[in-house]
Amino acid sequence: MKILKIFLVISFLLTATNIVTATPTTIEIQPSTLAVDEGNTFTITLYLRPSEIINTVATDLITWNPQILECLSIERGNLFETATIWIEGTIDNDNGKIINMCWGSTLTTSTAGIFVTIDFKAKNAGTTNIIIDFDKFGVANNGIPLEKQILNNCEVTILTESPPPPDPPDNPPDEPPDEPPDEPPDEPPDEPPDEPPDEPPEQNTTQNETESNPENNETENYNDNQSAITDDNTYIPTVTTQTKIDFFPPTIIGLALICISILIAFFLRGYNKPIDIFKDEDPEEKGYRKNQRVMRGNLT
């Protein structure tokens, strides 16, 4: 029964056509304009200025763009000291509206104050208006409707939140040293074509050593015809041993000269003093040879 009376009062306030007073009671949304970053929350107030004594305020429609804003909560303000009737209202975020909100008190007031405060969240970037529907807003005193006026609604702009600049580092990193420009890798030198190994210089068919063996007079020499070339093109001379017979070596010539010198000395000495080479012979033969030698001397 009590709820039925409340709805009857609200219906009477909203549909009354006989206005008793000429000065209107005003309502406005504070602030009238607002800029909010995307994702943040904000609060608006419905502020009422009575032109005379009132004890009831009701609004059945407040609207906004549901793609941009989301209503979070509604709280009663300080307009009346008590709340004989308080209907908080129904939040419909899918359609972006609040309906069936009423506050009535047995204690009247003529002092300006806050009807309600409403919290919103900025969902997406954009601009929207929070609007109080004039036809579904009313004020009254003891069931008698009074003249009303809406001063302003609220325009809300939601900004795209930009990330804050990063804090500078305490110790900036050392700058890397200047790197030399990339250079192409060194190309390998052109390899000369394979060439046959150089032939060894011509050598004498026989090379005699300065030293000779007096017994067999053998000398070592290198013979090109007996050289060899290995698989890796390395020339290896072969040492051969040959026997060489000198018909007139210097030693024999020297001995011959000595012998000739001795013979000449003996012959020259024989003219002055004959050499008795037959001293061990028989005396008779010795005497015979002596006589022969004397006679030969006389003949000469």
C-alpha positions as CSV (number, residue, x, y, z in Angstrom):
1,M,0.0,0.0,0.0
2,K,2.9,2.4,0.8
3,I,4.6,1.7,-2.5
4,L,1.4,2.4,-4.3
5,K,1.2,5.8,-2.6
6,I,4.7,6.6,-3.7
7,F,4.0,5.8,-7.3
8,L,0.9,7.9,-7.2
9,V,2.8,10.8,-5.9
10,I,5.5,10.5,-8.6
11,S,2.8,10.2,-11.3
12,F,1.1,13.2,-10.0
13,L,4.3,15.3,-10.0
14,L,5.2,14.3,-13.5
15,T,1.7,14.8,-15.0
16,A,0.6,17.9,-13.1
17,T,-0.3,20.8,-15.4
18,N,-1.5,23.4,-12.9
19,I,1.5,25.4,-11.8
20,V,0.9,27.4,-8.7
21,T,4.1,29.5,-8.6
22,A,5.6,31.6,-11.3
23,T,9.3,31.4,-10.2
24,P,10.8,28.0,-11.3
25,T,12.9,25.6,-9.2
26,T,16.1,24.9,-11.2
27,I,18.2,21.8,-11.6
28,E,21.5,21.4,-13.3
29,I,24.3,18.9,-13.8
30,Q,27.7,19.8,-12.4
31,P,30.1,20.1,-14.1
32,S,28.6,21.1,-17.4
33,T,31.6,19.9,-19.4
34,L,34.2,17.3,-18.6
35,A,37.2,15.7,-20.3
36,V,38.3,12.3,-19.0
37,D,41.0,9.9,-20.1
38,E,39.8,6.5,-21.3
39,G,39.5,4.0,-18.5
40,N,39.2,6.5,-15.7
41,T,36.1,7.2,-13.5
42,F,34.4,10.5,-12.7
43,T,31.4,11.8,-10.7
44,I,28.6,14.2,-11.6
45,T,26.1,15.9,-9.2
46,L,22.4,16.9,-9.8
47,Y,22.2,20.3,-8.0
48,L,18.8,21.7,-7.1
49,R,17.9,25.3,-6.3
50,P,14.3,25.6,-4.9
51,S,12.3,28.7,-5.6
52,E,10.1,28.0,-2.5
53,I,9.5,25.3,0.0
54,I,9.7,21.7,-1.4
55,N,9.6,18.2,0.1
56,T,9.7,15.9,-3.0
57,V,12.0,15.6,-6.1
58,A,11.7,12.9,-8.8
59,T,13.2,12.1,-12.2
60,D,12.3,9.1,-14.3
61,L,14.9,9.4,-17.1
62,I,18.6,10.3,-17.4
63,T,20.3,9.1,-20.6
64,W,23.9,8.8,-22.2
65,N,25.7,6.9,-24.9
66,P,26.3,3.3,-23.5
67,Q,29.2,2.8,-25.9
68,I,31.2,5.5,-24.3
69,L,30.1,5.6,-20.6
70,E,29.1,3.0,-17.9
71,C,27.1,4.0,-14.8
72,L,28.6,2.6,-11.6
73,S,26.5,3.8,-8.7
74,I,24.0,6.4,-7.4
75,E,24.1,8.1,-4.0
76,R,21.6,10.4,-2.2
77,G,22.8,13.9,-1.7
78,N,22.2,16.5,1.1
79,L,19.1,18.2,-0.2
80,F,16.8,16.9,2.6
81,E,17.7,16.0,6.2
82,T,15.6,12.8,6.1
83,A,14.3,10.4,3.6
84,T,10.7,9.4,4.1
85,I,10.6,8.2,0.5
86,W,13.8,7.1,-1.3
87,I,13.8,5.2,-4.6
88,E,17.4,4.9,-5.8
89,G,16.5,4.3,-9.4
90,T,17.4,1.5,-11.8
91,I,20.6,1.6,-13.9
92,D,20.4,0.2,-17.4
93,N,23.9,0.3,-18.9
94,D,22.9,-1.7,-22.0
95,N,20.6,1.2,-23.1
96,G,22.4,4.0,-21.3
97,K,19.7,5.3,-18.9
98,I,18.5,5.6,-15.2
99,I,14.8,5.4,-14.5
100,N,12.4,5.6,-11.4
101,M,14.4,7.8,-9.1
102,C,12.6,9.7,-6.3
103,W,13.4,11.3,-2.9
104,G,10.7,12.6,-0.6
105,S,10.8,13.9,3.0
106,T,8.4,15.0,5.7
107,L,10.8,17.8,6.5
108,T,10.5,20.5,3.8
109,T,13.4,22.7,2.6
110,S,14.0,25.8,0.5
111,T,17.8,25.6,0.6
112,A,19.8,24.6,-2.4
113,G,21.5,21.3,-2.3
114,I,22.6,18.1,-4.0
115,F,19.8,15.9,-5.2
116,V,22.1,12.8,-6.1
117,T,25.7,12.0,-7.1
118,I,26.3,9.5,-10.0
119,D,29.6,7.7,-10.7
120,F,30.6,6.9,-14.3
121,K,33.4,5.1,-16.0
122,A,34.9,6.2,-19.3
123,K,34.7,3.1,-21.5
124,N,35.9,4.3,-24.9
125,A,37.1,7.5,-26.5
126,G,34.4,9.8,-27.8
127,T,31.9,12.5,-26.8
128,T,28.5,12.1,-25.2
129,N,25.9,14.1,-23.3
130,I,24.3,13.1,-20.0
131,I,20.8,14.5,-20.2
132,I,17.9,14.9,-17.7
133,D,14.6,14.4,-19.5
134,F,12.5,17.6,-18.8
135,D,9.1,15.9,-19.2
136,K,10.0,13.2,-16.7
137,F,11.5,15.5,-14.0
138,G,9.4,17.2,-11.3
139,V,9.4,19.0,-7.9
140,A,6.5,19.3,-5.4
141,N,5.4,20.4,-1.9
142,N,2.9,18.3,-0.1
143,G,1.7,16.8,-3.4
144,I,1.4,20.2,-5.1
145,P,3.7,20.3,-8.2
146,L,5.9,23.4,-8.7
147,E,7.4,25.1,-11.7
148,K,10.7,23.6,-12.9
149,Q,13.6,24.4,-15.1
150,I,16.7,22.5,-16.3
151,L,19.6,24.9,-16.5
152,N,22.1,22.6,-18.2
153,N,23.1,19.0,-18.8
154,C,26.6,17.7,-19.1
155,E,28.9,17.1,-22.1
156,V,31.6,14.5,-21.5
157,T,34.6,14.0,-23.8
158,I,36.6,10.8,-23.4
159,L,40.3,11.1,-24.4
160,T,42.5,8.3,-25.7
161,E,45.0,7.7,-22.9
162,S,48.5,8.2,-24.2
163,P,51.3,6.3,-22.4
164,P,53.5,8.5,-20.3
165,P,57.0,9.1,-21.5
166,P,59.5,6.6,-20.1
167,D,61.6,7.8,-17.2
168,P,65.2,8.6,-18.2
169,P,67.7,6.0,-16.9
170,D,69.8,6.9,-13.9
171,N,72.9,5.9,-15.7
172,P,72.6,6.2,-19.5
173,P,74.3,3.3,-21.3
174,D,77.7,4.0,-22.8
175,E,77.5,4.8,-26.5
176,P,78.9,2.0,-28.5
177,P,82.2,2.9,-30.3
178,D,81.9,3.8,-33.9
179,E,82.2,0.7,-35.9
180,P,84.2,0.9,-39.2
181,P,82.1,0.3,-42.3
182,D,81.7,-3.2,-43.4
183,E,84.4,-4.1,-45.9
184,P,84.2,-7.0,-48.3
185,P,86.4,-9.9,-47.4
186,D,89.8,-10.1,-49.0
187,E,89.7,-12.1,-52.1
188,P,92.3,-14.9,-52.3
189,P,95.1,-14.1,-54.7
190,D,94.8,-15.6,-58.1
191,E,96.8,-18.8,-58.0
192,P,99.2,-19.3,-60.9
193,P,98.5,-22.2,-63.2
194,D,100.3,-25.4,-62.4
195,E,103.7,-25.4,-64.1
196,P,106.2,-28.2,-64.5
197,P,109.1,-27.9,-62.1
198,D,112.1,-26.2,-63.3
199,E,114.7,-28.5,-64.8
200,P,117.9,-28.6,-62.9
201,P,120.8,-26.7,-64.5
202,E,123.1,-28.7,-66.7
203,Q,126.1,-30.1,-64.9
204,N,129.3,-31.6,-66.0
205,T,129.0,-35.3,-66.5
206,T,131.7,-35.8,-64.0
207,Q,132.7,-33.6,-61.1
208,N,136.0,-34.5,-59.4
209,E,136.6,-34.0,-55.8
210,T,139.7,-32.1,-54.7
211,E,140.7,-34.9,-52.4
212,S,141.6,-38.3,-53.9
213,N,142.4,-41.6,-52.3
214,P,146.0,-42.5,-53.0
215,E,145.3,-46.2,-52.8
216,N,142.5,-46.6,-55.4
217,N,142.2,-43.0,-56.6
218,E,138.4,-43.0,-56.3
219,T,136.5,-39.7,-56.6
220,E,132.8,-38.9,-56.2
221,N,130.9,-37.0,-58.8
222,Y,127.3,-36.3,-59.8
223,N,125.9,-37.7,-62.9
224,D,122.8,-36.0,-64.3
225,N,121.8,-39.1,-66.2
226,Q,121.6,-40.9,-62.8
227,S,119.4,-38.2,-61.1
228,A,115.8,-38.9,-60.1
229,I,112.5,-36.8,-59.8
230,T,110.1,-37.8,-57.0
231,D,106.3,-37.8,-57.2
232,D,106.1,-34.2,-55.7
233,N,108.4,-32.9,-58.5
234,T,111.5,-32.8,-56.3
235,Y,114.8,-33.2,-58.0
236,I,117.3,-35.5,-56.2
237,P,120.8,-36.0,-57.7
238,T,122.3,-39.4,-57.4
239,V,125.8,-39.8,-56.2
240,T,127.9,-42.3,-58.1
241,T,131.4,-43.5,-57.5
242,Q,133.8,-43.8,-60.4
243,T,137.4,-44.9,-60.6
244,K,139.7,-42.7,-62.5
245,I,143.3,-43.8,-63.3
246,D,145.8,-40.9,-63.8
247,F,148.7,-42.0,-65.9
248,F,151.0,-39.3,-64.6
249,P,150.0,-38.3,-61.2
250,P,152.0,-35.5,-59.6
251,T,153.6,-37.9,-57.0
252,I,155.0,-40.2,-59.7
253,I,156.3,-37.3,-61.6
254,G,158.0,-36.0,-58.5
255,L,159.5,-39.3,-57.7
256,A,160.8,-39.7,-61.2
257,L,162.4,-36.3,-61.1
258,I,164.1,-37.2,-57.8
259,C,165.4,-40.5,-59.2
260,I,166.7,-38.7,-62.3
261,S,168.5,-36.1,-60.2
262,I,170.2,-38.9,-58.1
263,L,171.3,-40.7,-61.2
264,I,172.7,-37.5,-62.7
265,A,174.5,-36.8,-59.4
266,F,176.0,-40.3,-59.5
267,F,177.1,-40.1,-63.0
268,L,178.7,-36.7,-62.5
269,R,180.5,-38.0,-59.4
270,G,181.8,-41.0,-61.4
271,Y,184.1,-38.8,-63.4
272,N,185.9,-37.7,-60.4
273,K,185.6,-40.6,-58.0
274,P,184.4,-43.9,-59.2
275,I,182.0,-45.7,-57.0
276,D,183.0,-49.1,-56.0
277,I,179.8,-51.0,-56.5
278,F,181.7,-54.3,-56.7
279,K,183.6,-54.2,-53.4
280,D,182.2,-57.5,-52.3
281,E,183.2,-59.3,-55.5
282,D,186.2,-61.7,-56.1
283,P,189.5,-59.8,-56.1
284,E,190.4,-61.1,-59.5
285,E,187.2,-59.9,-61.0
286,K,187.5,-56.7,-59.1
287,G,190.9,-56.2,-60.5
288,Y,189.8,-57.0,-64.0
289,R,186.9,-54.5,-63.7
290,K,189.2,-51.9,-62.4
291,N,191.6,-52.3,-65.3
292,Q,188.7,-52.0,-67.7
293,R,187.5,-48.9,-66.0
294,V,191.1,-47.4,-66.2
295,M,191.3,-48.2,-69.8
296,R,187.9,-46.7,-70.5
297,G,189.0,-43.6,-68.8
298,N,192.1,-43.3,-70.8
299,L,190.2,-43.7,-74.0
300,T,188.0,-40.9,-73.2
